[in-house]
Amino acid sequence: MHGTMGIGRLLTAAGVAASLAGTSLAAAAPAEAAALRPLPTKATAAHPVAPAYILRMPHTPGSITAPYNEIEDTATGAEIWGKSENAEVPMGSITKVMTALVVLQSSGLNLNQLVTVPSGITAYDNEYGASTAGLAPGQQLTTLQLLYALLIPSGCDAAYALAQAYGPGLDGFIAKMNSTAAALGMTSTHFTDFSGLPDPTETSTYSTPSDLLKLGRAAMKVPLIASIVKLSTYHVDAVTGEHPAFTWTTTDPLIGVYPGIEGIKTGSTNGASYCLLFEAYQGSEDVIGVVLDDPSWSVVTTDSEALLNFGFANYPRSGNWRPLTAH
């Protein structure tokens, strides 16, 4: 067997489509995505909140360094707090969530299919000083293994290999990323690279906090993505003639630190600074948030924890409720 997860044999393209039932990507290949109905937009307040209810909740999440941030109720998309949530800014390797989603929509998907790591990864990784999963040209890994390499250690080499295989071709894959973004209602998002690297410029791949939460909500409905992004480590045994052993460690600073954290993805480039898309679940409450353009991973951690704490404290009891936001 390749890898250590038997789940791969069960998650065909049809299975992924079923997991997205009710969303704009249900049962759709990327080429069809632009014509599909987008996810519902954020709920808006229909009724004022009772003053007594407001008084027992914190009014702000405190001091948040990230200039672009948002926290939402995962189930409804109702905003709990946001700041500059519609600003278009780079987001680094959070982009790889879209890369994984596009791969998993591919027609006739076989997660056990072997993909040969292309020679182009060497120049690509070297040019941008990219984070890698330690892959080498000519190695063969399954699509499933490459998805782990993409999402846990944030392997730009894995992103390149997947994009080349499932475009087909890099340009074809990027076109699918943009059509999928359109299908999800991510109207202020554009991709020019499958890893989120500054190709051709620092700001040519960009999104907004609000759009990234749409992406995160759609991705976390896919069982395979949700099962990968919550892991702290993942090991792949060596297969003679195909690849050596790998042990990949998450880049997510909240995994194993914040109670109920479910993932999902880090991002960092010179232009994006330090970013994190995150989701956590406690009891019956499920919130998803993002911070962009933080100065360090330690600040990403404190900002994200503050937003999560605020999100759970102010968790919407209905899709019509949300507190005022900072803009």
LUMSEKE-81635 format. One record per residue (C-alpha): residue number from 1; residue in three letters; y negated, x, z. Coordinates in steps of 0.001 Angstrom, whole numbers, plus 500000, padded with zeros to 6 digits. Layout:
! LUMSEKE-81635
@pos: NUM, code: ALA, c2: Y, c1: X, c3: Z
...
***
This chain:
! LUMSEKE-81635
@pos: 1, code: MET, c2: 500000, c1: 500000, c3: 500000
@pos: 2, code: HIS, c2: 496416, c1: 501040, c3: 499476
@pos: 3, code: GLY, c2: 494292, c1: 500883, c3: 502623
@pos: 4, code: THR, c2: 495065, c1: 499113, c3: 505841
@pos: 5, code: MET, c2: 493895, c1: 495530, c3: 505309
@pos: 6, code: GLY, c2: 496392, c1: 493014, c3: 503948
@pos: 7, code: ILE, c2: 493562, c1: 490487, c3: 503690
@pos: 8, code: GLY, c2: 492695, c1: 492014, c3: 500313
@pos: 9, code: ARG, c2: 495566, c1: 490259, c3: 498575
@pos: 10, code: LEU, c2: 494244, c1: 486878, c3: 499703
@pos: 11, code: LEU, c2: 490602, c1: 487229, c3: 498737
@pos: 12, code: THR, c2: 490623, c1: 486615, c3: 494994
@pos: 13, code: ALA, c2: 487525, c1: 485530, c3: 493094
@pos: 14, code: ALA, c2: 488640, c1: 481928, c3: 493593
@pos: 15, code: GLY, c2: 488949, c1: 482523, c3: 497324
@pos: 16, code: VAL, c2: 485458, c1: 483936, c3: 497520
@pos: 17, code: ALA, c2: 484126, c1: 480974, c3: 495550
@pos: 18, code: ALA, c2: 485824, c1: 478594, c3: 497977
@pos: 19, code: SER, c2: 484214, c1: 480378, c3: 500911
@pos: 20, code: LEU, c2: 480819, c1: 479765, c3: 499299
@pos: 21, code: ALA, c2: 481441, c1: 476055, c3: 498738
@pos: 22, code: GLY, c2: 478214, c1: 474146, c3: 499230
@pos: 23, code: THR, c2: 475971, c1: 477105, c3: 498373
@pos: 24, code: SER, c2: 474324, c1: 477941, c3: 495098
@pos: 25, code: LEU, c2: 477040, c1: 480482, c3: 494323
@pos: 26, code: ALA, c2: 479995, c1: 478134, c3: 494724
@pos: 27, code: ALA, c2: 482752, c1: 478917, c3: 492223
@pos: 28, code: ALA, c2: 480335, c1: 480815, c3: 490011
@pos: 29, code: ALA, c2: 480500, c1: 484079, c3: 488107
@pos: 30, code: PRO, c2: 477257, c1: 486101, c3: 488094
@pos: 31, code: ALA, c2: 476523, c1: 485256, c3: 484463
@pos: 32, code: GLU, c2: 476321, c1: 481591, c3: 485429
@pos: 33, code: ALA, c2: 474418, c1: 482094, c3: 488655
@pos: 34, code: ALA, c2: 470881, c1: 481577, c3: 487403
@pos: 35, code: ALA, c2: 471615, c1: 477977, c3: 486461
@pos: 36, code: LEU, c2: 472934, c1: 477013, c3: 489867
@pos: 37, code: ARG, c2: 471143, c1: 475147, c3: 492631
@pos: 38, code: PRO, c2: 469504, c1: 477564, c3: 495121
@pos: 39, code: LEU, c2: 470154, c1: 477489, c3: 498827
@pos: 40, code: PRO, c2: 467972, c1: 475077, c3: 500812
@pos: 41, code: THR, c2: 464575, c1: 476493, c3: 501681
@pos: 42, code: LYS, c2: 463448, c1: 476922, c3: 505254
@pos: 43, code: ALA, c2: 463162, c1: 473776, c3: 507297
@pos: 44, code: THR, c2: 459666, c1: 472679, c3: 508274
@pos: 45, code: ALA, c2: 458607, c1: 470918, c3: 511435
@pos: 46, code: ALA, c2: 458740, c1: 467141, c3: 511105
@pos: 47, code: HIS, c2: 457834, c1: 466340, c3: 514722
@pos: 48, code: PRO, c2: 455728, c1: 468129, c3: 517338
@pos: 49, code: VAL, c2: 457586, c1: 469910, c3: 520114
@pos: 50, code: ALA, c2: 457273, c1: 468369, c3: 523562
@pos: 51, code: PRO, c2: 454874, c1: 470466, c3: 525702
@pos: 52, code: ALA, c2: 457402, c1: 470696, c3: 528515
@pos: 53, code: TYR, c2: 459871, c1: 472264, c3: 526125
@pos: 54, code: ILE, c2: 457334, c1: 474814, c3: 524897
@pos: 55, code: LEU, c2: 456372, c1: 475837, c3: 528406
@pos: 56, code: ARG, c2: 459853, c1: 476910, c3: 529386
@pos: 57, code: MET, c2: 460249, c1: 479178, c3: 526357
@pos: 58, code: PRO, c2: 458623, c1: 482559, c3: 525678
@pos: 59, code: HIS, c2: 455795, c1: 482208, c3: 523155
@pos: 60, code: THR, c2: 456340, c1: 485519, c3: 521370
@pos: 61, code: PRO, c2: 459114, c1: 488111, c3: 521146
@pos: 62, code: GLY, c2: 456773, c1: 490662, c3: 522708
@pos: 63, code: SER, c2: 455638, c1: 493850, c3: 521041
@pos: 64, code: ILE, c2: 457403, c1: 494270, c3: 517683
@pos: 65, code: THR, c2: 456610, c1: 497492, c3: 515833
@pos: 66, code: ALA, c2: 458090, c1: 496474, c3: 512468
@pos: 67, code: PRO, c2: 455233, c1: 495098, c3: 510348
@pos: 68, code: TYR, c2: 457632, c1: 492835, c3: 508428
@pos: 69, code: ASN, c2: 460165, c1: 490782, c3: 510386
@pos: 70, code: GLU, c2: 461741, c1: 487374, c3: 510786
@pos: 71, code: ILE, c2: 464380, c1: 485622, c3: 512903
@pos: 72, code: GLU, c2: 466050, c1: 482339, c3: 511877
@pos: 73, code: ASP, c2: 468639, c1: 479811, c3: 512935
@pos: 74, code: THR, c2: 471554, c1: 480909, c3: 510741
@pos: 75, code: ALA, c2: 472960, c1: 477427, c3: 510181
@pos: 76, code: THR, c2: 469778, c1: 475711, c3: 509020
@pos: 77, code: GLY, c2: 467477, c1: 478528, c3: 507946
@pos: 78, code: ALA, c2: 464820, c1: 477190, c3: 510334
@pos: 79, code: GLU, c2: 462409, c1: 479993, c3: 511164
@pos: 80, code: ILE, c2: 462090, c1: 480870, c3: 514847
@pos: 81, code: TRP, c2: 459595, c1: 483698, c3: 514433
@pos: 82, code: GLY, c2: 458178, c1: 485726, c3: 511584
@pos: 83, code: LYS, c2: 455473, c1: 488211, c3: 510701
@pos: 84, code: SER, c2: 454494, c1: 488955, c3: 507086
@pos: 85, code: GLU, c2: 457822, c1: 487428, c3: 506137
@pos: 86, code: ASN, c2: 456757, c1: 486868, c3: 502525
@pos: 87, code: ALA, c2: 455493, c1: 490408, c3: 501908
@pos: 88, code: GLU, c2: 457277, c1: 492235, c3: 499066
@pos: 89, code: VAL, c2: 458457, c1: 495625, c3: 500341
@pos: 90, code: PRO, c2: 461389, c1: 498027, c3: 499754
@pos: 91, code: MET, c2: 464455, c1: 497559, c3: 501963
@pos: 92, code: GLY, c2: 466676, c1: 500553, c3: 501204
@pos: 93, code: SER, c2: 470420, c1: 500064, c3: 501538
@pos: 94, code: ILE, c2: 470191, c1: 496457, c3: 502689
@pos: 95, code: THR, c2: 470442, c1: 496153, c3: 498896
@pos: 96, code: LYS, c2: 474167, c1: 496918, c3: 499244
@pos: 97, code: VAL, c2: 474761, c1: 493435, c3: 500665
@pos: 98, code: MET, c2: 473878, c1: 492094, c3: 497218
@pos: 99, code: THR, c2: 476079, c1: 494757, c3: 495615
@pos: 100, code: ALA, c2: 479056, c1: 493536, c3: 497646
@pos: 101, code: LEU, c2: 478295, c1: 489892, c3: 496868
@pos: 102, code: VAL, c2: 478126, c1: 490543, c3: 493115
@pos: 103, code: VAL, c2: 481445, c1: 492424, c3: 493160
@pos: 104, code: LEU, c2: 483115, c1: 489581, c3: 495031
@pos: 105, code: GLN, c2: 481922, c1: 487035, c3: 492464
@pos: 106, code: SER, c2: 483520, c1: 488936, c3: 489607
@pos: 107, code: SER, c2: 485782, c1: 486926, c3: 487356
@pos: 108, code: GLY, c2: 489457, c1: 487739, c3: 487868
@pos: 109, code: LEU, c2: 488703, c1: 489847, c3: 490924
@pos: 110, code: ASN, c2: 491649, c1: 491886, c3: 492215
@pos: 111, code: LEU, c2: 490763, c1: 493731, c3: 495398
@pos: 112, code: ASN, c2: 493813, c1: 495995, c3: 495010
@pos: 113, code: GLN, c2: 492668, c1: 497201, c3: 491587
@pos: 114, code: LEU, c2: 492232, c1: 500986, c3: 491497
@pos: 115, code: VAL, c2: 488756, c1: 502225, c3: 490551
@pos: 116, code: THR, c2: 488239, c1: 505840, c3: 489487
@pos: 117, code: VAL, c2: 485194, c1: 507397, c3: 491138
@pos: 118, code: PRO, c2: 482917, c1: 508394, c3: 488217
@pos: 119, code: SER, c2: 481467, c1: 511853, c3: 487732
@pos: 120, code: GLY, c2: 477938, c1: 510436, c3: 487795
@pos: 121, code: ILE, c2: 477980, c1: 510055, c3: 491570
@pos: 122, code: THR, c2: 477334, c1: 513763, c3: 492103
@pos: 123, code: ALA, c2: 473964, c1: 513949, c3: 490338
@pos: 124, code: TYR, c2: 473001, c1: 510496, c3: 491637
@pos: 125, code: ASP, c2: 473670, c1: 511345, c3: 495279
@pos: 126, code: ASN, c2: 472098, c1: 514805, c3: 495005
@pos: 127, code: GLU, c2: 468909, c1: 513576, c3: 493329
@pos: 128, code: TYR, c2: 468076, c1: 511179, c3: 496138
@pos: 129, code: GLY, c2: 469751, c1: 512864, c3: 499118
@pos: 130, code: ALA, c2: 471772, c1: 509681, c3: 499402
@pos: 131, code: SER, c2: 474085, c1: 508618, c3: 502207
@pos: 132, code: THR, c2: 477700, c1: 508828, c3: 501042
@pos: 133, code: ALA, c2: 481225, c1: 507896, c3: 502037
@pos: 134, code: GLY, c2: 482439, c1: 511389, c3: 501073
@pos: 135, code: LEU, c2: 483953, c1: 510345, c3: 497760
@pos: 136, code: ALA, c2: 484582, c1: 512850, c3: 494971
@pos: 137, code: PRO, c2: 484716, c1: 512277, c3: 491198
@pos: 138, code: GLY, c2: 488196, c1: 511515, c3: 489910
@pos: 139, code: GLN, c2: 489482, c1: 510036, c3: 493160
@pos: 140, code: GLN, c2: 490991, c1: 506576, c3: 492904
@pos: 141, code: LEU, c2: 490390, c1: 503911, c3: 495525
@pos: 142, code: THR, c2: 490927, c1: 500182, c3: 495516
@pos: 143, code: THR, c2: 488018, c1: 497807, c3: 495156
@pos: 144, code: LEU, c2: 488677, c1: 496713, c3: 498738
@pos: 145, code: GLN, c2: 488469, c1: 500280, c3: 500037
@pos: 146, code: LEU, c2: 485236, c1: 500840, c3: 498113
@pos: 147, code: LEU, c2: 483717, c1: 497755, c3: 499732
@pos: 148, code: TYR, c2: 484443, c1: 499251, c3: 503162
@pos: 149, code: ALA, c2: 482946, c1: 502556, c3: 501959
@pos: 150, code: LEU, c2: 479882, c1: 500653, c3: 500725
@pos: 151, code: LEU, c2: 479136, c1: 498599, c3: 503829
@pos: 152, code: ILE, c2: 480241, c1: 500706, c3: 506817
@pos: 153, code: PRO, c2: 478958, c1: 504270, c3: 506149
@pos: 154, code: SER, c2: 476524, c1: 502916, c3: 503517
@pos: 155, code: GLY, c2: 478092, c1: 504927, c3: 500717
@pos: 156, code: CYS, c2: 475832, c1: 505225, c3: 497691
@pos: 157, code: ASP, c2: 478783, c1: 506885, c3: 495956
@pos: 158, code: ALA, c2: 480817, c1: 503712, c3: 496542
@pos: 159, code: ALA, c2: 477940, c1: 501577, c3: 495235
@pos: 160, code: TYR, c2: 477804, c1: 503652, c3: 492042
@pos: 161, code: ALA, c2: 481576, c1: 503383, c3: 491516
@pos: 162, code: LEU, c2: 481586, c1: 499613, c3: 492055
@pos: 163, code: ALA, c2: 478552, c1: 499017, c3: 489840
@pos: 164, code: GLN, c2: 480064, c1: 501077, c3: 487006
@pos: 165, code: ALA, c2: 483364, c1: 499187, c3: 487264
@pos: 166, code: TYR, c2: 482027, c1: 495652, c3: 487711
@pos: 167, code: GLY, c2: 478910, c1: 495625, c3: 485504
@pos: 168, code: PRO, c2: 480501, c1: 496585, c3: 483320
@pos: 169, code: GLY, c2: 478090, c1: 499503, c3: 483352
@pos: 170, code: LEU, c2: 475223, c1: 500192, c3: 485713
@pos: 171, code: ASP, c2: 472578, c1: 498222, c3: 483816
@pos: 172, code: GLY, c2: 474876, c1: 495237, c3: 483465
@pos: 173, code: PHE, c2: 475555, c1: 495251, c3: 487175
@pos: 174, code: ILE, c2: 471855, c1: 495389, c3: 488081
@pos: 175, code: ALA, c2: 471247, c1: 492416, c3: 485761
@pos: 176, code: LYS, c2: 473891, c1: 490476, c3: 487709
@pos: 177, code: MET, c2: 472176, c1: 491403, c3: 490979
@pos: 178, code: ASN, c2: 468912, c1: 489913, c3: 489747
@pos: 179, code: SER, c2: 470524, c1: 486747, c3: 488398
@pos: 180, code: THR, c2: 472346, c1: 486248, c3: 491693
@pos: 181, code: ALA, c2: 469084, c1: 486715, c3: 493580
@pos: 182, code: ALA, c2: 467525, c1: 484006, c3: 491423
@pos: 183, code: ALA, c2: 470454, c1: 481671, c3: 492142
@pos: 184, code: LEU, c2: 469957, c1: 482172, c3: 495873
@pos: 185, code: GLY, c2: 466271, c1: 481288, c3: 495633
@pos: 186, code: MET, c2: 465192, c1: 484874, c3: 496327
@pos: 187, code: THR, c2: 462061, c1: 484423, c3: 494228
@pos: 188, code: SER, c2: 460260, c1: 487511, c3: 495582
@pos: 189, code: THR, c2: 463109, c1: 489993, c3: 495105
@pos: 190, code: HIS, c2: 463841, c1: 492476, c3: 492321
@pos: 191, code: PHE, c2: 466548, c1: 495109, c3: 491960
@pos: 192, code: THR, c2: 466442, c1: 498266, c3: 489843
@pos: 193, code: ASP, c2: 469210, c1: 500087, c3: 491734
@pos: 194, code: PHE, c2: 472543, c1: 499020, c3: 493248
@pos: 195, code: SER, c2: 472087, c1: 501148, c3: 496403
@pos: 196, code: GLY, c2: 468426, c1: 500489, c3: 497120
@pos: 197, code: LEU, c2: 467502, c1: 504087, c3: 496300
@pos: 198, code: PRO, c2: 464056, c1: 504801, c3: 494788
@pos: 199, code: ASP, c2: 465190, c1: 504625, c3: 491171
@pos: 200, code: PRO, c2: 462858, c1: 504778, c3: 489344
@pos: 201, code: THR, c2: 460211, c1: 504442, c3: 492095
@pos: 202, code: GLU, c2: 460032, c1: 503906, c3: 495860
@pos: 203, code: THR, c2: 458966, c1: 500290, c3: 495402
@pos: 204, code: SER, c2: 460780, c1: 499215, c3: 492235
@pos: 205, code: THR, c2: 463545, c1: 497574, c3: 494296
@pos: 206, code: TYR, c2: 461911, c1: 495191, c3: 496748
@pos: 207, code: SER, c2: 462363, c1: 491975, c3: 498685
@pos: 208, code: THR, c2: 460821, c1: 490029, c3: 501569
@pos: 209, code: PRO, c2: 462103, c1: 489294, c3: 505073
@pos: 210, code: SER, c2: 462513, c1: 485639, c3: 504112
@pos: 211, code: ASP, c2: 464484, c1: 486454, c3: 500948
@pos: 212, code: LEU, c2: 466708, c1: 488952, c3: 502767
@pos: 213, code: LEU, c2: 467685, c1: 486293, c3: 505288
@pos: 214, code: LYS, c2: 468750, c1: 484060, c3: 502390
@pos: 215, code: LEU, c2: 470900, c1: 486940, c3: 501157
@pos: 216, code: GLY, c2: 472322, c1: 487590, c3: 504612
@pos: 217, code: ARG, c2: 473193, c1: 483944, c3: 505197
@pos: 218, code: ALA, c2: 475001, c1: 483718, c3: 501844
@pos: 219, code: ALA, c2: 476859, c1: 487001, c3: 502337
@pos: 220, code: MET, c2: 478048, c1: 486175, c3: 505841
@pos: 221, code: LYS, c2: 479706, c1: 483018, c3: 504504
@pos: 222, code: VAL, c2: 482118, c1: 485304, c3: 502637
@pos: 223, code: PRO, c2: 484935, c1: 486098, c3: 505107
@pos: 224, code: LEU, c2: 485582, c1: 489584, c3: 503760
@pos: 225, code: ILE, c2: 481952, c1: 490685, c3: 504038
@pos: 226, code: ALA, c2: 481684, c1: 489222, c3: 507538
@pos: 227, code: SER, c2: 484869, c1: 491009, c3: 508616
@pos: 228, code: ILE, c2: 483703, c1: 494386, c3: 507289
@pos: 229, code: VAL, c2: 480128, c1: 494539, c3: 508558
@pos: 230, code: LYS, c2: 481087, c1: 493945, c3: 512198
@pos: 231, code: LEU, c2: 483334, c1: 497039, c3: 512357
@pos: 232, code: SER, c2: 482291, c1: 500248, c3: 514089
@pos: 233, code: THR, c2: 484838, c1: 502378, c3: 512201
@pos: 234, code: TYR, c2: 487424, c1: 502033, c3: 509454
@pos: 235, code: HIS, c2: 490250, c1: 504404, c3: 508515
@pos: 236, code: VAL, c2: 491952, c1: 504783, c3: 505130
@pos: 237, code: ASP, c2: 495203, c1: 506740, c3: 504938
@pos: 238, code: ALA, c2: 495637, c1: 509404, c3: 502273
@pos: 239, code: VAL, c2: 497533, c1: 508461, c3: 499114
@pos: 240, code: THR, c2: 499007, c1: 511366, c3: 497163
@pos: 241, code: GLY, c2: 497449, c1: 511692, c3: 493729
@pos: 242, code: GLU, c2: 494716, c1: 509159, c3: 494513
@pos: 243, code: HIS, c2: 492531, c1: 510127, c3: 497473
@pos: 244, code: PRO, c2: 492502, c1: 511932, c3: 500841
@pos: 245, code: ALA, c2: 492217, c1: 510181, c3: 504198
@pos: 246, code: PHE, c2: 488827, c1: 508794, c3: 505174
@pos: 247, code: THR, c2: 487386, c1: 507591, c3: 508469
@pos: 248, code: TRP, c2: 484069, c1: 505809, c3: 508070
@pos: 249, code: THR, c2: 481627, c1: 505074, c3: 510908
@pos: 250, code: THR, c2: 479007, c1: 502335, c3: 510827
@pos: 251, code: THR, c2: 475327, c1: 503115, c3: 510399
@pos: 252, code: ASP, c2: 474383, c1: 499916, c3: 512289
@pos: 253, code: PRO, c2: 472818, c1: 500808, c3: 515686
@pos: 254, code: LEU, c2: 473559, c1: 497367, c3: 517181
@pos: 255, code: ILE, c2: 477339, c1: 497382, c3: 516650
@pos: 256, code: GLY, c2: 478984, c1: 497706, c3: 520051
@pos: 257, code: VAL, c2: 475578, c1: 497571, c3: 521753
@pos: 258, code: TYR, c2: 474152, c1: 494040, c3: 521505
@pos: 259, code: PRO, c2: 476348, c1: 491172, c3: 522811
@pos: 260, code: GLY, c2: 477676, c1: 488966, c3: 520033
@pos: 261, code: ILE, c2: 476431, c1: 491140, c3: 517171
@pos: 262, code: GLU, c2: 478149, c1: 490360, c3: 513858
@pos: 263, code: GLY, c2: 476522, c1: 493017, c3: 511611
@pos: 264, code: ILE, c2: 475183, c1: 493237, c3: 508926
@pos: 265, code: LYS, c2: 473374, c1: 496166, c3: 507133
@pos: 266, code: THR, c2: 471015, c1: 499082, c3: 507589
@pos: 267, code: GLY, c2: 468578, c1: 500504, c3: 505071
@pos: 268, code: SER, c2: 466362, c1: 503584, c3: 504908
@pos: 269, code: THR, c2: 464413, c1: 505498, c3: 502264
@pos: 270, code: ASN, c2: 461075, c1: 507291, c3: 502368
@pos: 271, code: GLY, c2: 459374, c1: 504189, c3: 501013
@pos: 272, code: ALA, c2: 461266, c1: 501658, c3: 503112
@pos: 273, code: SER, c2: 461341, c1: 503670, c3: 506366
@pos: 274, code: TYR, c2: 464022, c1: 502213, c3: 508680
@pos: 275, code: CYS, c2: 465311, c1: 498681, c3: 508204
@pos: 276, code: LEU, c2: 468019, c1: 496408, c3: 509581
@pos: 277, code: LEU, c2: 469401, c1: 493011, c3: 508602
@pos: 278, code: PHE, c2: 471345, c1: 491609, c3: 511570
@pos: 279, code: GLU, c2: 473181, c1: 488532, c3: 512827
@pos: 280, code: ALA, c2: 474459, c1: 487659, c3: 516281
@pos: 281, code: TYR, c2: 476416, c1: 484755, c3: 517736
@pos: 282, code: GLN, c2: 476411, c1: 483651, c3: 521368
@pos: 283, code: GLY, c2: 478151, c1: 480450, c3: 522421
@pos: 284, code: SER, c2: 477079, c1: 477802, c3: 519922
@pos: 285, code: GLU, c2: 473940, c1: 479661, c3: 518915
@pos: 286, code: ASP, c2: 473845, c1: 481805, c3: 515766
@pos: 287, code: VAL, c2: 470726, c1: 483686, c3: 514676
@pos: 288, code: ILE, c2: 469975, c1: 486042, c3: 511817
@pos: 289, code: GLY, c2: 467025, c1: 488390, c3: 511510
@pos: 290, code: VAL, c2: 465541, c1: 491405, c3: 509800
@pos: 291, code: VAL, c2: 463105, c1: 494204, c3: 510564
@pos: 292, code: LEU, c2: 461563, c1: 496318, c3: 507804
@pos: 293, code: ASP, c2: 459481, c1: 499507, c3: 507790
@pos: 294, code: ASP, c2: 460173, c1: 500678, c3: 511344
@pos: 295, code: PRO, c2: 459464, c1: 504342, c3: 512189
@pos: 296, code: SER, c2: 462910, c1: 505254, c3: 513601
@pos: 297, code: TRP, c2: 466376, c1: 503922, c3: 514366
@pos: 298, code: SER, c2: 465519, c1: 503715, c3: 518076
@pos: 299, code: VAL, c2: 462575, c1: 501445, c3: 517282
@pos: 300, code: VAL, c2: 464774, c1: 499414, c3: 514908
@pos: 301, code: THR, c2: 467120, c1: 498875, c3: 517844
@pos: 302, code: THR, c2: 464455, c1: 497758, c3: 520318
@pos: 303, code: ASP, c2: 462707, c1: 495558, c3: 517744
@pos: 304, code: SER, c2: 465965, c1: 493898, c3: 516691
@pos: 305, code: GLU, c2: 467059, c1: 493296, c3: 520282
@pos: 306, code: ALA, c2: 463668, c1: 491762, c3: 521113
@pos: 307, code: LEU, c2: 463893, c1: 489406, c3: 518130
@pos: 308, code: LEU, c2: 467472, c1: 488462, c3: 518988
@pos: 309, code: ASN, c2: 466560, c1: 487739, c3: 522603
@pos: 310, code: PHE, c2: 463633, c1: 485614, c3: 521454
@pos: 311, code: GLY, c2: 465797, c1: 483863, c3: 518877
@pos: 312, code: PHE, c2: 468411, c1: 482849, c3: 521421
@pos: 313, code: ALA, c2: 465765, c1: 481795, c3: 523956
@pos: 314, code: ASN, c2: 464092, c1: 479574, c3: 521355
@pos: 315, code: TYR, c2: 467168, c1: 478515, c3: 519420
@pos: 316, code: PRO, c2: 466349, c1: 475325, c3: 517442
@pos: 317, code: ARG, c2: 468128, c1: 472257, c3: 518790
@pos: 318, code: SER, c2: 467662, c1: 470583, c3: 515410
@pos: 319, code: GLY, c2: 466782, c1: 471663, c3: 511919
@pos: 320, code: ASN, c2: 463338, c1: 470048, c3: 512318
@pos: 321, code: TRP, c2: 462192, c1: 472191, c3: 515238
@pos: 322, code: ARG, c2: 460537, c1: 475554, c3: 515058
@pos: 323, code: PRO, c2: 457740, c1: 477211, c3: 517049
@pos: 324, code: LEU, c2: 454573, c1: 478584, c3: 515534
@pos: 325, code: THR, c2: 454903, c1: 481905, c3: 513730
@pos: 326, code: ALA, c2: 452656, c1: 484930, c3: 513505
@pos: 327, code: HIS, c2: 451383, c1: 485735, c3: 510017
***
